[in-house]
Amino acid sequence: MRAFFNLFLSLGVPISALFISLSTGYFMMDYDLSKALKLGTLSGFITAVVFSFFMAAILLFMRKARFAHTIKNNPESTMIHESENGPLDKTFILLMDKAIAFEVLVHSVIDQKLGNIKQGEKGKKTITVHTPEHTINISVIPLTDHTSEVKIKSNIYSPSVKKIINYTKMKELSFLQY
């Protein structure tokens, strides 16, 4: 509601001045100056308030529709990465079982050509990615039958790590929409 009032007031002032001057000019053709100013001010203000109300509602609706469209078609732009300095020890949950989450993480590195992969023991589901800048350790831990926890550790928070996280979350989103 606050966004609507801000938009309404920011539209209302210039539109009121425009409509008042146009209405005064229109009424000056038929009436004398004092009566044209009175009628023009009154009718211009009322018209501007109604027009501003509808324009603010339409613009607010268009903003929300554009935001929803952006989230639906480009969700990686809405992903927030907290800290970009120093070492990384990030944990996040995926709505996939352990085997699928592990395969998605492996394919995120392979598809984006981020570095060399060294897989750990089969039961532990760990991956070590060697990039030119640093080493990334990834482990997948099952939480329930259909959820798993991913832990990523690295000495720096690089674009490679961001790409792995974004790719994995995008695949999770596509699996959920399927």
KEGUVO-805668 format. One line per 2 residues: for each residue x, y, z of N, C-alpha, C. Coordinates in steps of 0.1 Angstrom, whole numbers, plus 5000, padded with zeros to 4 digits. Atoms other than C-alpha are relative to their C-alpha. Layout:
% KEGUVO-805668
X:Y:Z:X:Y:Z:X:Y:Z; ...
% end
This chain:
% KEGUVO-805668
5008:4988:5000:5000:5000:5000:5009:5013:5000; 4991:4988:5000:5029:5023:5007:5006:5003:4987
4995:4998:5014:5043:5018:4972:4990:5007:4992; 5011:4994:5008:5009:5027:4958:4999:5015:5003
5001:4986:4996:5007:5060:4978:5012:5008:4995; 4988:4993:5005:5043:5069:4969:4999:5003:4985
5001:4999:5014:5036:5063:4932:4988:5010:4997; 5011:4991:5002:5002:5081:4934:5004:5015:5002
4996:4986:4997:5017:5112:4950:5010:5005:4991; 4990:4996:5010:5047:5113:4927:4994:5003:4986
5007:4998:5013:5023:5111:4897:4991:5012:5002; 5011:4990:4998:4997:5134:4912:5004:5015:4999
4996:4985:5001:5017:5167:4915:5002:5005:4986; 4998:4994:5014:5029:5171:4879:4987:4998:4992
5012:5001:5008:4997:5157:4865:4990:5010:5003; 5010:4989:4995:4976:5181:4886:5004:5013:4993
4996:4988:5006:4996:5210:4873:4997:5000:4985; 5003:5001:5014:4992:5198:4837:4985:5001:4998
5015:5000:5002:4954:5192:4840:4994:5013:5004; 5005:4987:4996:4948:5225:4858:5003:5010:4990
4997:4990:5010:4966:5245:4832:4992:4997:4987; 5008:5003:5011:4948:5226:4804:4986:5004:5002
5014:4997:4997:4914:5230:4820:4998:5015:5000; 5001:4985:4999:4920:5267:4827:5000:5006:4985
4999:4996:5014:4930:5272:4790:4987:4997:4993; 5012:5004:5006:4899:5253:4779:4988:5010:5004
5011:4991:4995:4875:5274:4801:5002:5015:4996; 4998:4986:5004:4891:5307:4790:4994:5003:4987
5006:4998:5013:4876:5302:4756:4985:5005:5001; 5014:4997:4998:4841:5305:4770:4997:5010:5011
5002:4992:4988:4844:5324:4803:5011:5011:5002; 4990:4990:4997:4862:5354:4817:5011:4994:5009
4988:5006:4994:4896:5349:4834:4997:4995:5015; 5002:5004:4986:4884:5347:4871:4992:4987:5001
5008:5012:5000:4857:5322:4864:5007:4988:4993; 4993:5011:5007:4879:5302:4840:5011:4994:5010
4990:5005:4990:4906:5300:4868:4993:4991:5011; 5008:5008:4990:4880:5287:4893:4996:4987:4995
5005:5012:5006:4865:5262:4870:5012:4991:4996; 4988:5008:5004:4899:5251:4856:5007:4994:5011
4993:5006:4988:4914:5246:4890:4992:4988:5006; 5008:5010:4994:4885:5226:4903:4999:4988:4991
5002:5012:5009:4879:5204:4872:5014:4994:4997; 4986:5005:5002:4917:5200:4866:5005:4992:5011
4995:5007:4988:4924:5189:4901:4992:4986:5002; 5008:5012:4999:4895:5164:4902:5004:4990:4989
4996:5008:5011:4904:5150:4868:5014:4994:5003; 4986:5005:4998:4941:5147:4878:5000:4990:5011
5000:5010:4989:4933:5128:4911:4995:4987:4994; 5005:5012:5006:4912:5103:4892:5010:4993:4991
4991:5005:5010:4937:5099:4864:5013:4995:5007; 4989:5005:4993:4966:5096:4888:4998:4987:5008
5004:5012:4993:4948:5070:4908:5000:4988:4991; 5000:5011:5009:4942:5048:4878:5014:4997:4994
4987:5002:5005:4977:5053:4864:5009:4994:5011; 4992:5007:4989:4993:5044:4898:4997:4986:5001
5005:5014:4999:4972:5012:4900:5006:4992:4988; 4995:5007:5012:4982:5003:4864:5015:4998:5001
4985:5001:4999:5019:5010:4869:5004:4990:5011; 4997:5009:4989:5020:4991:4902:4997:4986:4996
5003:5013:5005:5003:4961:4886:5011:4996:4989; 4990:5004:5010:5028:4962:4857:5014:4997:5006
4987:5003:4993:5058:4963:4881:5000:4986:5006; 5001:5013:4994:5045:4933:4900:5000:4989:4989
5000:5010:5011:5039:4914:4867:5014:4999:4994; 4987:5001:5006:5074:4923:4854:5009:4992:5010
4992:5007:4990:5089:4911:4887:4998:4985:5000; 5004:5014:5000:5070:4878:4886:5006:4994:4987
4995:5005:5013:5081:4874:4849:5015:4998:5002; 4986:5001:4998:5117:4880:4859:5004:4988:5009
4998:5011:4991:5116:4855:4887:4998:4987:4993; 5003:5012:5007:5100:4829:4865:5010:4996:4989
4992:5002:5012:5122:4833:4834:5015:5001:5003; 4986:4997:4997:5155:4844:4851:5002:4999:5015
5000:5000:4986:5155:4831:4886:5014:5001:5006; 4987:4999:4994:5193:4831:4890:5003:5015:5004
4997:4986:4997:5192:4869:4891:4994:5004:5014; 5005:4997:4987:5172:4867:4924:5007:4992:5011
4992:5007:4990:5197:4844:4941:5010:5009:5007; 4991:4991:4993:5216:4862:4968:5011:4992:5006
4988:5006:4994:5251:4853:4977:5005:5010:5011; 4997:4991:4989:5259:4868:5011:5014:5006:5000
4986:4995:4999:5297:4871:5014:5008:4996:4988; 4992:5004:5011:5321:4872:4986:5015:5002:5003
4986:4998:4995:5353:4877:5006:5003:4988:5009; 4996:5010:4990:5373:4851:5025:4997:4986:4996
5003:5014:5002:5369:4814:5029:4985:4997:4999; 5014:5004:5001:5337:4796:5021:4997:4987:5007
5005:5012:4994:5318:4771:5042:4985:5001:4999; 5014:4998:5003:5283:4771:5027:4992:4987:5001
5009:5012:5000:5255:4746:5034:4986:5004:4995; 5013:4997:5005:5222:4745:5016:4993:4986:4998
5009:5012:5001:5193:4720:5013:4994:4999:4986; 5007:5002:5013:5181:4705:4980:4989:4990:5002
5012:5009:4999:5147:4689:4975:5002:4989:4989; 4997:5011:5008:5163:4659:4958:5006:4989:5009
4993:5011:4993:5175:4625:4970:5015:5001:4998; 4985:4999:4999:5212:4620:4977:5006:4997:4986
4994:5004:5012:5220:4602:4944:4997:5011:4989; 5002:4990:5010:5203:4628:4922:5007:5013:5003
4993:4988:4996:5218:4657:4941:5015:4999:4996; 4986:5003:5003:5253:4641:4937:5002:5001:4985
4999:4999:5015:5247:4637:4899:4999:5014:4995; 5002:4986:5004:5235:4672:4895:5012:5008:5003
4987:4992:4997:5266:4686:4913:5011:4996:4991; 4989:5004:5009:5289:4665:4892:4998:5006:4986
5002:4995:5013:5272:4676:4860:5001:5016:5000; 4998:4985:5000:5273:4713:4871:5014:5003:4998
4985:4997:5003:5311:4711:4871:5003:4996:4986; 4997:5005:5013:5312:4691:4839:4994:5009:4989
5007:4992:5010:5287:4711:4819:5006:5014:4999; 4995:4987:5001:5302:4744:4828:5016:5001:4999
4986:5002:5002:5338:4731:4824:5008:5009:5011; 4994:4992:4989:5349:4745:4858:5013:4995:5005
4987:5005:4995:5378:4722:4866:4999:4984:4999; 4999:5014:4999:5389:4686:4872:4993:4994:5012
5008:5006:4989:5367:4663:4893:5007:4988:5006; 4995:5012:4994:5380:4638:4918:4989:4996:5010
5011:5005:4992:5352:4617:4934:5006:4993:5012; 4996:5007:4988:5355:4604:4969:4995:4986:5000
5005:5014:4998:5343:4571:4983:4985:5000:4995; 5014:5001:5005:5310:4559:4968:4989:5003:5011
5010:4999:4990:5291:4557:5001:4999:5015:5006; 5000:4987:4994:5302:4592:5013:4995:5011:4991
5004:4990:5010:5293:4611:4981:5007:5013:5001; 4993:4987:5000:5320:4637:4981:5007:5002:4987
4994:4996:5013:5335:4656:4952:5011:5010:5004; 4989:4990:4999:5368:4675:4950:5002:5006:4986
4998:4994:5013:5370:4700:4922:5012:5009:5000; 4987:4993:5001:5404:4713:4912:4999:5010:4989
5001:4989:5010:5401:4747:4894:5014:5006:5000; 4987:4993:5000:5431:4769:4884:5002:5009:5012
4999:4991:4989:5424:4792:4913:5002:4993:5013; 5000:5006:4986:5417:4769:4942:4993:4986:4999
5007:5013:4999:5401:4736:4953:4987:5001:5007; 5014:5000:4994:5364:4731:4961:4997:4987:5005
5005:5013:4994:5352:4703:4984:4985:5001:5001; 5015:5001:5000:5316:4693:4980:4996:4987:5006
5005:5013:4995:5298:4667:5001:4985:5001:5000; 5014:5001:5000:5262:4655:4999:4996:4990:5011
5004:5008:4989:5245:4642:5030:4984:4999:4999; 5015:5002:5000:5209:4627:5030:4994:5005:5013
5008:4996:4988:5184:4643:5053:4988:4991:5002; 5011:5009:5000:5153:4624:5044:5001:4992:4987
5000:5008:5012:5143:4601:5015:5001:5009:4988; 5001:4991:5012:5137:4631:4992:5007:5014:5002
4992:4988:4998:5160:4658:5006:5014:4997:5004; 4986:5002:4997:5197:4662:5009:5006:5014:5003
4992:4988:4996:5222:4687:5024:5013:5000:4992; 4987:4999:5008:5251:4700:5003:5009:5010:5008
4990:4991:4993:5282:4714:5020:5011:5003:4990; 4989:4996:5009:5307:4734:4999:5010:5007:5009
4989:4994:4993:5340:4743:5013:5011:5004:4990; 4989:4995:5009:5367:4764:4996:5007:5011:5007
4992:4990:4993:5394:4788:5006:4996:5014:4995; 5005:4987:5004:5379:4817:4985:4986:4998:4993
5013:5000:5005:5344:4825:4973:5001:5005:4985; 4997:4996:5014:5350:4825:4935:4988:4999:4991
5011:5001:5010:5328:4828:4904:4997:4985:4997; 5003:5014:5002:5332:4790:4900:4991:4994:5010
5009:5004:4989:5315:4784:4934:4986:5005:4997; 5013:4994:5003:5287:4808:4924:4993:4992:4989
5006:5008:5012:5282:4789:4891:4995:4987:5005; 5005:5013:4995:5280:4756:4909:4987:5001:5008
5012:4998:4992:5255:4769:4934:4988:5003:4991; 5011:4996:5008:5234:4786:4908:4995:4989:4991
5004:5012:5009:5234:4756:4884:4992:4990:5008; 5007:5010:4992:5224:4733:4912:4986:5004:5004
5013:4995:4996:5196:4755:4924:4990:5001:4988; 5009:4999:5012:5183:4760:4888:4995:4986:4996
5005:5014:5002:5182:4722:4883:4990:4996:5009; 5011:5003:4990:5163:4718:4915:4987:5006:4996
5012:4993:5004:5138:4744:4903:4994:4993:4988; 5006:5006:5012:5134:4727:4870:4994:4986:5003
5006:5013:4995:5129:4693:4887:4987:5002:5007; 5013:4998:4992:5102:4708:4910:4989:5005:4990
5010:4996:5009:5084:4724:4880:4996:4989:4991; 5003:5011:5008:5085:4691:4861:4989:4992:5006
% end
